[in-house]
């Protein structure tokens, strides 16, 4: 293991910059609170809209019934893809 020695002032400056960064991210998240990303939904929003569990949503993904994007650990869905899946699986009621 390599040991790195830095001056206390440098460490404090790095910590201050990191704190400013986290404050900016927090402010951005506060602005987005409750807003969707222009037609994009996350797992929680899709589950709430379709009234399904996260496991059911995962099964839909695994079976290729729903399109999604995965960015790192975050999974996103286009609202239009959700609507397309619902229309494609629509069954007329019996008369």
C-alpha angles and dihedrals in degrees: 000000000000119000118212122197120201133174119263091239091055091050091049091049091050090049091050092050090049091051091051089049093051090048090053092048090049091051091050092049090049089055091051095045108131094003126113121226096253101284098344125114132189127217094272094051093048092048091050094046094048095035092232134130123256088249091056089050090052090051090052089053093045092051092049093243095125130042119227145166123228118204108180105306095339120097119200132187130200112237088224091056091052091050091046091053091050092049092047091053097043114130121194115238118252115253 
